Amino acid sequence: MPIITSPQDFNVDDLYVDLRRVIDRPLFLKCEGFNFAGSVKLKAAAAMVEAAEREGVLSPGSTIVESSSGNLGIALSLIAADRGLRFVCVTDPRCNPASVRVMRALGAEVRVVADKDANGGYLGGRIKYVRDLCASGDGYVWLNQYANRNNWLAHYRGTAPAIDRQFPDLEVLFVGAGTTGTLMGCARYFREHGRPVTIVAVDAVGSVTFGGIPEQRMVPGLGTSAKPALVDESYIDDVVHVAEPDTIRTVHALSARGFLFGGSTGTVVSGASRWLEAKYPGEEPVAVAIAPDLGERYLDSIYDEGWLGEHFGELLADLDLPAAGILGV
Protein backbone atom coordinates (compact mmCIF):
# COMPACT_ATOMS: atom_id res chain seq x y z
CA MET A 1 0.00 0.00 0.00
CA PRO A 2 1.34 3.50 -0.80
CA ILE A 3 2.35 5.85 1.99
CA ILE A 4 1.94 9.49 1.00
CA THR A 5 2.81 12.85 2.53
CA SER A 6 0.82 15.05 0.14
CA PRO A 7 -2.75 14.65 -1.17
CA GLN A 8 -1.36 15.13 -4.67
CA ASP A 9 0.64 11.92 -4.34
CA PHE A 10 -2.41 9.67 -4.70
CA ASN A 11 -4.17 9.37 -8.06
CA VAL A 12 -5.49 6.11 -9.52
CA ASP A 13 -4.67 6.42 -13.21
CA ASP A 14 -5.32 2.92 -14.53
CA LEU A 15 -8.93 2.08 -13.66
CA TYR A 16 -11.36 1.39 -16.52
CA VAL A 17 -14.98 0.24 -16.55
CA ASP A 18 -16.20 -2.01 -19.36
CA LEU A 19 -19.61 -0.47 -20.10
CA ARG A 20 -20.86 -3.08 -22.57
CA ARG A 21 -23.26 -4.68 -20.12
CA VAL A 22 -24.56 -1.27 -19.03
CA ILE A 23 -25.08 0.59 -22.34
CA ASP A 24 -24.77 -2.29 -24.82
CA ARG A 25 -21.95 -0.52 -26.64
CA PRO A 26 -18.23 -1.37 -26.91
CA LEU A 27 -16.90 1.33 -24.60
CA PHE A 28 -14.28 1.41 -21.87
CA LEU A 29 -14.58 4.27 -19.38
CA LYS A 30 -11.35 5.69 -17.92
CA CYS A 31 -12.20 6.74 -14.35
CA GLU A 32 -10.40 9.94 -13.31
CA GLY A 33 -12.20 10.62 -10.04
CA PHE A 34 -10.19 8.44 -7.69
CA ASN A 35 -7.94 11.03 -6.07
CA PHE A 36 -8.36 13.43 -3.16
CA ALA A 37 -9.75 16.14 -5.46
CA GLY A 38 -12.27 13.72 -6.93
CA SER A 39 -11.73 14.60 -10.58
CA VAL A 40 -9.41 14.75 -13.58
CA LYS A 41 -8.84 18.44 -12.78
CA LEU A 42 -6.19 17.57 -10.19
CA LYS A 43 -3.72 16.93 -13.03
CA ALA A 44 -4.21 20.30 -14.68
CA ALA A 45 -4.28 22.17 -11.36
CA ALA A 46 -0.99 20.60 -10.25
CA ALA A 47 0.69 21.30 -13.59
CA MET A 48 -0.40 24.96 -13.64
CA VAL A 49 0.62 25.62 -10.03
CA GLU A 50 4.00 23.91 -10.43
CA ALA A 51 4.74 25.88 -13.62
CA ALA A 52 3.79 29.16 -11.93
CA GLU A 53 6.13 28.34 -9.05
CA ARG A 54 9.00 27.44 -11.42
CA GLU A 55 8.54 30.67 -13.35
CA GLY A 56 8.48 32.77 -10.17
CA VAL A 57 4.92 33.98 -10.81
CA LEU A 58 3.61 32.27 -7.69
CA SER A 59 5.41 32.93 -4.41
CA PRO A 60 4.63 32.00 -0.78
CA GLY A 61 2.79 35.30 -0.24
CA SER A 62 0.62 35.02 -3.34
CA THR A 63 -3.09 34.29 -3.51
CA ILE A 64 -4.21 32.00 -6.31
CA VAL A 65 -7.43 33.06 -8.00
CA GLU A 66 -9.31 31.08 -10.63
CA SER A 67 -12.70 30.94 -12.32
CA SER A 68 -14.26 27.48 -11.97
CA SER A 69 -17.64 25.78 -12.05
CA GLY A 70 -16.44 23.38 -9.36
CA ASN A 71 -13.93 20.62 -10.02
CA LEU A 72 -10.86 22.73 -10.83
CA GLY A 73 -11.74 24.91 -7.86
CA ILE A 74 -11.70 21.87 -5.59
CA ALA A 75 -8.38 20.70 -7.02
CA LEU A 76 -6.79 24.12 -6.49
CA SER A 77 -8.27 24.28 -2.98
CA LEU A 78 -6.54 21.01 -2.17
CA ILE A 79 -3.19 22.10 -3.64
CA ALA A 80 -3.33 25.50 -1.94
CA ALA A 81 -4.07 23.85 1.40
CA ASP A 82 -1.16 21.47 0.91
CA ARG A 83 1.21 24.34 0.08
CA GLY A 84 -0.08 26.80 2.67
CA LEU A 85 -1.34 29.24 0.03
CA ARG A 86 -4.55 31.25 -0.14
CA PHE A 87 -7.02 30.47 -2.89
CA VAL A 88 -10.07 32.36 -4.12
CA CYS A 89 -12.48 30.50 -6.38
CA VAL A 90 -14.77 32.64 -8.52
CA THR A 91 -17.82 30.59 -9.48
CA ASP A 92 -21.49 31.08 -10.38
CA PRO A 93 -24.95 29.97 -9.20
CA ARG A 94 -24.74 26.70 -11.21
CA CYS A 95 -21.91 25.39 -9.04
CA ASN A 96 -22.99 22.36 -7.03
CA PRO A 97 -23.58 23.29 -3.36
CA ALA A 98 -21.51 20.26 -2.38
CA SER A 99 -18.56 21.57 -4.39
CA VAL A 100 -18.77 24.93 -2.63
CA ARG A 101 -18.80 23.18 0.74
CA VAL A 102 -15.76 21.08 -0.17
CA MET A 103 -13.77 24.13 -1.27
CA ARG A 104 -14.60 26.00 1.91
CA ALA A 105 -13.78 22.96 4.03
CA LEU A 106 -10.32 22.98 2.41
CA GLY A 107 -9.84 26.62 3.39
CA ALA A 108 -10.64 28.31 0.09
CA GLU A 109 -12.67 31.49 -0.27
CA VAL A 110 -15.58 31.08 -2.69
CA ARG A 111 -17.15 34.07 -4.42
CA VAL A 112 -20.31 33.60 -6.50
CA VAL A 113 -20.79 35.88 -9.52
CA ALA A 114 -24.32 36.02 -10.90
CA ASP A 115 -23.72 38.47 -13.78
CA LYS A 116 -24.52 36.85 -17.14
CA ASP A 117 -22.47 37.45 -20.28
CA ALA A 118 -23.68 38.19 -23.81
CA ASN A 119 -24.34 34.49 -24.46
CA GLY A 120 -26.51 34.13 -21.38
CA GLY A 121 -23.83 32.27 -19.40
CA TYR A 122 -21.74 33.26 -16.42
CA LEU A 123 -18.23 32.73 -17.76
CA GLY A 124 -17.77 36.30 -19.00
CA GLY A 125 -18.83 37.72 -15.65
CA ARG A 126 -16.56 35.34 -13.76
CA ILE A 127 -13.53 36.21 -15.85
CA LYS A 128 -14.20 39.95 -15.55
CA TYR A 129 -14.36 39.55 -11.78
CA VAL A 130 -11.03 37.68 -11.78
CA ARG A 131 -9.36 40.31 -13.97
CA ASP A 132 -10.59 43.12 -11.72
CA LEU A 133 -9.35 41.26 -8.66
CA CYS A 134 -5.88 40.79 -10.16
CA ALA A 135 -5.75 44.43 -11.18
CA SER A 136 -6.11 45.42 -7.52
CA GLY A 137 -2.42 44.69 -6.98
CA ASP A 138 -2.97 42.67 -3.81
CA GLY A 139 -0.85 39.67 -4.82
CA TYR A 140 -3.52 37.75 -6.73
CA VAL A 141 -2.22 35.30 -9.34
CA TRP A 142 -4.64 34.09 -12.04
CA LEU A 143 -3.58 30.74 -13.49
CA ASN A 144 -6.14 31.12 -16.33
CA GLN A 145 -7.13 27.54 -17.04
CA TYR A 146 -8.79 28.67 -20.31
CA ALA A 147 -5.50 29.69 -21.96
CA ASN A 148 -2.76 28.07 -19.86
CA ARG A 149 -0.79 25.58 -21.97
CA ASN A 150 0.06 23.60 -18.85
CA ASN A 151 -3.63 22.65 -18.71
CA TRP A 152 -3.35 20.53 -21.85
CA LEU A 153 0.29 19.57 -21.22
CA ALA A 154 -0.78 17.73 -18.07
CA HIS A 155 -2.85 15.38 -20.23
CA TYR A 156 -0.33 15.22 -23.06
CA ARG A 157 2.24 13.96 -20.56
CA GLY A 158 -0.03 11.91 -18.30
CA THR A 159 -3.58 10.99 -19.34
CA ALA A 160 -2.97 10.19 -23.01
CA PRO A 161 0.16 8.05 -22.50
CA ALA A 162 -1.68 6.09 -19.80
CA ILE A 163 -4.50 5.31 -22.25
CA ASP A 164 -1.98 4.46 -24.97
CA ARG A 165 -0.21 1.94 -22.73
CA GLN A 166 -3.47 0.25 -21.72
CA PHE A 167 -5.00 0.23 -25.22
CA PRO A 168 -2.23 0.01 -27.86
CA ASP A 169 -4.90 -0.79 -30.50
CA LEU A 170 -7.14 2.15 -29.56
CA GLU A 171 -9.40 3.26 -32.42
CA VAL A 172 -11.70 5.92 -30.92
CA LEU A 173 -11.28 8.27 -27.95
CA PHE A 174 -14.18 10.32 -26.55
CA VAL A 175 -13.29 13.37 -24.46
CA GLY A 176 -15.63 15.94 -22.92
CA ALA A 177 -15.06 19.59 -23.80
CA GLY A 178 -14.92 22.17 -21.01
CA THR A 179 -11.79 24.30 -21.03
CA THR A 180 -10.66 21.64 -23.59
CA GLY A 181 -7.44 20.99 -21.65
CA THR A 182 -8.01 17.23 -21.42
CA LEU A 183 -9.30 17.12 -24.99
CA MET A 184 -6.41 19.04 -26.55
CA GLY A 185 -3.72 17.28 -24.53
CA CYS A 186 -4.97 13.84 -25.58
CA ALA A 187 -5.65 14.87 -29.19
CA ARG A 188 -2.19 16.40 -29.59
CA TYR A 189 -0.51 13.33 -28.07
CA PHE A 190 -2.11 10.80 -30.40
CA ARG A 191 -1.64 13.02 -33.49
CA GLU A 192 2.00 13.84 -32.76
CA HIS A 193 2.83 10.21 -31.95
CA GLY A 194 1.40 9.04 -35.26
CA ARG A 195 -1.42 7.02 -33.70
CA PRO A 196 -4.46 6.60 -35.98
CA VAL A 197 -7.01 7.34 -33.24
CA THR A 198 -10.30 9.06 -34.04
CA ILE A 199 -10.73 11.91 -31.54
CA VAL A 200 -14.36 12.72 -30.78
CA ALA A 201 -15.13 15.79 -28.67
CA VAL A 202 -18.31 15.62 -26.59
CA ASP A 203 -19.95 18.94 -25.78
CA ALA A 204 -23.22 20.07 -24.22
CA VAL A 205 -26.08 21.48 -26.23
CA GLY A 206 -26.06 25.24 -25.55
CA SER A 207 -22.27 25.47 -25.46
CA VAL A 208 -20.49 27.74 -27.96
CA THR A 209 -17.12 25.93 -27.92
CA PHE A 210 -17.65 24.42 -31.38
CA GLY A 211 -19.93 27.07 -32.80
CA GLY A 212 -23.14 25.96 -31.14
CA ILE A 213 -26.06 28.27 -30.44
CA PRO A 214 -25.83 29.57 -26.85
CA GLU A 215 -28.58 28.29 -24.57
CA GLN A 216 -29.11 28.13 -20.84
CA ARG A 217 -27.39 25.10 -19.29
CA MET A 218 -28.16 23.83 -15.81
CA VAL A 219 -25.70 20.92 -15.41
CA PRO A 220 -22.27 22.26 -14.38
CA GLY A 221 -19.16 20.83 -16.01
CA LEU A 222 -18.89 20.57 -19.77
CA GLY A 223 -19.62 23.38 -22.18
CA THR A 224 -18.79 27.08 -22.21
CA SER A 225 -20.44 30.40 -23.04
CA ALA A 226 -17.14 31.66 -24.54
CA LYS A 227 -14.85 29.66 -26.82
CA PRO A 228 -11.71 28.59 -24.88
CA ALA A 229 -8.38 29.87 -26.18
CA LEU A 230 -6.92 26.37 -25.93
CA VAL A 231 -9.19 24.72 -28.46
CA ASP A 232 -7.71 23.83 -31.88
CA GLU A 233 -10.30 22.05 -34.02
CA SER A 234 -7.67 20.78 -36.46
CA TYR A 235 -6.83 18.06 -33.94
CA ILE A 236 -10.45 16.92 -33.57
CA ASP A 237 -12.14 14.47 -35.93
CA ASP A 238 -15.76 14.84 -34.84
CA VAL A 239 -17.98 16.63 -32.32
CA VAL A 240 -21.10 15.32 -30.57
CA HIS A 241 -23.51 17.64 -28.76
CA VAL A 242 -25.57 16.15 -25.94
CA ALA A 243 -28.80 17.62 -24.59
CA GLU A 244 -29.06 17.85 -20.80
CA PRO A 245 -32.04 15.45 -20.55
CA ASP A 246 -29.82 12.82 -22.21
CA THR A 247 -27.09 13.54 -19.67
CA ILE A 248 -29.56 13.01 -16.83
CA ARG A 249 -30.95 9.85 -18.39
CA THR A 250 -27.44 8.42 -18.76
CA VAL A 251 -26.20 9.15 -15.23
CA HIS A 252 -29.30 7.45 -13.84
CA ALA A 253 -28.79 4.45 -16.12
CA LEU A 254 -25.23 4.17 -14.80
CA SER A 255 -26.22 4.64 -11.16
CA ALA A 256 -28.91 1.98 -11.55
CA ARG A 257 -26.04 -0.45 -12.24
CA GLY A 258 -24.00 0.78 -9.27
CA PHE A 259 -21.81 3.36 -11.03
CA LEU A 260 -22.36 6.80 -9.50
CA PHE A 261 -20.78 9.30 -11.88
CA GLY A 262 -21.04 13.06 -12.34
CA GLY A 263 -22.84 15.08 -14.97
CA SER A 264 -19.78 15.48 -17.19
CA THR A 265 -19.36 11.71 -17.33
CA GLY A 266 -23.04 11.29 -18.17
CA THR A 267 -22.64 13.70 -21.07
CA VAL A 268 -19.55 11.91 -22.41
CA VAL A 269 -21.08 8.43 -22.14
CA SER A 270 -24.32 9.57 -23.76
CA GLY A 271 -22.49 11.17 -26.67
CA ALA A 272 -20.14 8.21 -27.10
CA SER A 273 -23.00 5.71 -27.11
CA ARG A 274 -24.91 7.64 -29.77
CA TRP A 275 -21.80 8.12 -31.92
CA LEU A 276 -20.83 4.44 -31.76
CA GLU A 277 -24.34 3.37 -32.66
CA ALA A 278 -24.26 5.61 -35.73
CA LYS A 279 -20.69 4.96 -36.89
CA TYR A 280 -20.07 1.33 -35.85
CA PRO A 281 -23.46 -0.44 -35.81
CA GLY A 282 -22.98 -4.06 -34.79
CA GLU A 283 -19.17 -3.68 -34.68
CA GLU A 284 -16.66 -3.83 -31.82
CA PRO A 285 -14.13 -1.01 -32.19
CA VAL A 286 -11.64 -0.40 -29.39
CA ALA A 287 -13.17 2.73 -27.87
CA VAL A 288 -12.38 4.63 -24.66
CA ALA A 289 -14.17 7.55 -23.01
CA ILE A 290 -12.78 9.67 -20.19
CA ALA A 291 -14.93 10.00 -17.06
CA PRO A 292 -13.87 13.31 -15.45
CA ASP A 293 -15.51 12.85 -12.04
CA LEU A 294 -17.72 10.86 -9.70
CA GLY A 295 -21.29 11.55 -8.65
CA GLU A 296 -21.31 12.43 -4.94
CA ARG A 297 -21.10 16.16 -5.62
CA TYR A 298 -24.20 15.96 -7.80
CA LEU A 299 -26.48 14.55 -5.11
CA ASP A 300 -28.02 18.03 -4.66
CA SER A 301 -28.65 18.43 -8.39
CA ILE A 302 -28.98 15.74 -11.06
CA TYR A 303 -29.69 13.03 -8.48
CA ASP A 304 -32.10 15.16 -6.44
CA GLU A 305 -35.86 14.90 -6.99
CA GLY A 306 -36.52 18.54 -6.11
CA TRP A 307 -33.79 19.89 -8.41
CA LEU A 308 -34.94 17.72 -11.29
CA GLY A 309 -38.52 18.76 -10.73
CA GLU A 310 -37.58 22.44 -10.72
CA HIS A 311 -35.44 22.40 -13.86
CA PHE A 312 -36.72 19.45 -15.87
CA GLY A 313 -40.18 18.84 -14.44
CA GLU A 314 -41.91 18.90 -17.80
CA LEU A 315 -39.48 16.26 -19.11
CA LEU A 316 -39.46 13.80 -16.22
CA ALA A 317 -42.37 11.75 -17.52
CA ASP A 318 -40.58 11.30 -20.86
CA LEU A 319 -37.11 10.48 -19.49
CA ASP A 320 -37.93 6.91 -18.45
CA LEU A 321 -35.31 7.13 -15.70
CA PRO A 322 -34.17 3.83 -14.21
CA ALA A 323 -34.49 5.55 -10.82
CA ALA A 324 -38.06 6.62 -11.57
CA GLY A 325 -39.34 5.00 -8.40
CA ILE A 326 -37.41 7.37 -6.15
CA LEU A 327 -38.30 10.33 -8.37
CA GLY A 328 -42.01 9.77 -7.99
CA VAL A 329 -42.72 9.59 -11.73
N, C-alpha and C positions, 0 to 999 in steps of 0.2 A: 504494500500500500504506500502511496506517495506521502511524504511529509513536506508540508509547504510552510513558508514564512510570510507569503504575500497572497492575497486573494487572486491576483493575476496569474499565479503559478498553476492554477487548476483549470483545465479546459478540455473536456472530452471532444476530440476532433475526429473520431473514427467510428461513430455510431450511425447506422443506417437502418431504416425501417422499410421492409418489403411491403408495399401497399397493394399488391395484387389481390389479396383476399378481402381488402377493404373497399377498393374502388374499381376492381376488375380491370385494371390497366397495368401494363408493365412499367412500374415506376418505383425507384428507390428514393427514399427521403433522407437527406443528410441532416441530422439533428444538431443544431447549433446552440441549443438553449441550456446545455449542461455545463454551466460555469457559474460563478458567484454573481455575475451580472444578469444571468438568465437569458442571454441572447447573443447573436452573432456580432453585435455592436461592440463587444469587449475588444475584439481584434482591432477594429478601426480606432477606437478610443485610445488604446495603448500605443498604437503606432503614431498617432497624431501627437500625443503628449510627449512621447520619447523623442520625436523629431524636434518638437518645440524646445525641449530641454537641451538637446545637442546643439541647436542653433542659437542658444542663449536668449530666445524669445520668452521663455518661461523660467522664472527664477523663484526661489523660496517665498518671496513676498508677493508674488503675483496672485491674481484671482482669475481662474478660468471661467469663461462665459461661453455658452453655446445655446443655440436654438435647437430644440428637440421636441418631438411628439411623445417621447417616453423612453425608449430603449437605449439610445445613445446617452441620454441624460442620466440614466441609472448607471451605465458603464462608467461615465466620467465621475459620477458621485463616488463610486467605489474606488476608482484610481486616485481621486483627490483625497479621500479619507486615508488611503494607504500611504500617500506621500505627505500628508499634513498640509494640503493646500485647500484654499477656499474654492468653492464652485457655485456659480449661479446658473441655473437652468431657466431659459426663457421658453415657455410652452404656451399652449392655448387651451380653450375649453374642451377640446376633443380628447385631451390626454386622459388616460385611464386614472381614476382616483387612486387605485392601488399603486400605480407607478409614481404618482406624486408622493404618496406615503412612504414608499421605499426610498426615494431620493432624500426626503426630509429625515428619515431614520438614519441615513448614512451621513447626515450633516450638511447636505446641500441646501441652498436657498432656492426656492422655486417661485418664479414670477409668471403669472398667467396674463397673456396679452389677448384681448378680445377684439382688437381692431382688424377688420377684414380688408384684404387687398382687392385689386381690380378684378381678379378672377373669382372673388367670393370666398377665398380661403384665408388662412391666417398667416401663411408663411411670410408674406411681404411685411406684415405688421411686426412679426417676431424679429425678422432681420433688421428692420429699422430700429427697433428697441435695442437690439444688441449693438448696432453701430453707434447709436447715441450714447449708450453706456460706455463703450470703449473710448469715445471722444471726450469723456469727462476727465480723462487723465489720471484716474485713480488706480492704476495698475491692473486694469482688466485686460485679459488676453483672449481674443476670439480665435478658436482653432479653425472655424469655418469648414464644417464637414462637407458643405456643398461644393467647395472648390479645392479642398486640400488633397493633393496627390497622394499623401500618405493613407488616405481613406481607401483608395483602390489598391495601393501597393500592399496593404496588409493582406488582401485576398489574393493578389498576384503571387505573393511569397508564401502564403499559408493555406488558404482554403482551396484554391485550384490545384496545387500540387498534391494535396491530401486526396482529393477526388481522383486525380490522375493515377495515383498509386493504387487506389482501391479498385478503380475501373479502367484498366488500360485499353479496353475496347469500347469506351464510352462513345455513344453516337449522338445523344441529345442531352443538353443541360438546360434546365429551367431555373431562372433566377428572378426574384421579385425586384421591382424597381422603386426605390425610394430616393435616396441621394444618388443612387446608382453606383456607389462604391463597390459593393459586392459584385454587382453585375459587370462593371467595367474591369475590375481586377481579374475575374475569372475569364471574361471574354478575351482580354489581352493575352493572358497566359496561354490559352489554347491556340489562339491565332499565331502568336509569336513562336510557339514551340512546334508549329507545323502539324497540329492535331486536327483531323477533320471532324470536329464536333460542331453540331448545329446548336447555336446559342439562341434560346428563346427567352425574351424578356416578358415578364408578367406584370401588368400594371392594373390599376383600378380604374373603372369607368368614372369619369369626372376629373381624372388627372390630366395635366397638360404636358407631361414629360415627353410624350411622343406625338404631340400635336392634337391631342384629344380636346373635345369641347369641355370647358370647365363646368363642373357641377358640384353641388354640395356633397361632401363625403362625411360619413359619420364614424366609420371604422378607422381608428388611428393606425398608422404604419406605412403601408405602401401608398404611392401616389404623391404628387406635388401640385401646388397651384402656381409654381414658377419653374421653368425648365432648369434642372441642375447644370452647373458649369462643367461637371465631370463627364456628362454623357457624350458619347461619340457613336452615332448610329452605324458607322461603317463597320463596327465590330459585331453588330447584332444581325442575326439572320431573320428573325421574325418577332412580332410583338402580339401578345394576347391581352385583351382588356376584359376584366372580370367585374361584373356588377355585384354590388354589396349583398343582395339577397343570395347570390350564388356562394359568396364567401361564407355567409352565415350557415347556409345549408351544408356546406362542406365541413366546417368545423364541428357541427353537430353530428355529421356522419362519422367523422373520425373519433369524436368523444364517445359515441355509442359503441365503439369497438375498443375503448379503453385508452385512446390516444388523445390527451388534452393539449391541443396546440392553440397558438394565438391567431389573431385575425390575419396577419401577414401570411402565415403558413396556409391558412384556409384559402386565401386568394391564389397563392402559387399552385397548390394542389388542384384547385378547381380549374385554373387555366391550363395546367399541364394535362389533366384528364381530357379536357375538351380538345386540345391540340392533338394529342395522341390518337384519339378516336377519329379525328378528321384526316390525319396524315398517315397513320399506320393501322388502319382497320384490320383486325385479326392477326396482326404481326407482333413480334416480340423484340423491339429494339432495346438496346441498353440505354436506359434513360434515368437520369438523376434530377431531383429537384432539391433546392436548399430550403430547409425550414428555419426561418430566422429566430423563432422564439417558441416558448411554451405558453400554456393557456391560463395559468393562475391569475395573471394580471388582468385578464378579460372577464373575470367572474362578475364584475359590476357592470359589464356592458353586453357583449355578444352572447354570454351565457346567462344573462339575467332576464327574467320574465318581464319585469317592469320596463327595463331599457328597451327590449325588443318591442314591447307593446307601444311605447312612446314613439319610437322612430320607424318601426316597420309593421305597425299594427294592421294596416290594411293588406299586408302581404302574408301574414302569418298563416292564414288558412290555406294559402297556395304553396307554401314552402315544403310541406310534407316532411317536417323535421323528425328525425329519428327520436328526438327527445320530446316529442309533442305532448306526451303524458304530463311532464312536469311543467310544460308551458301553458297547459289548460286549453289547447286547441284541438 
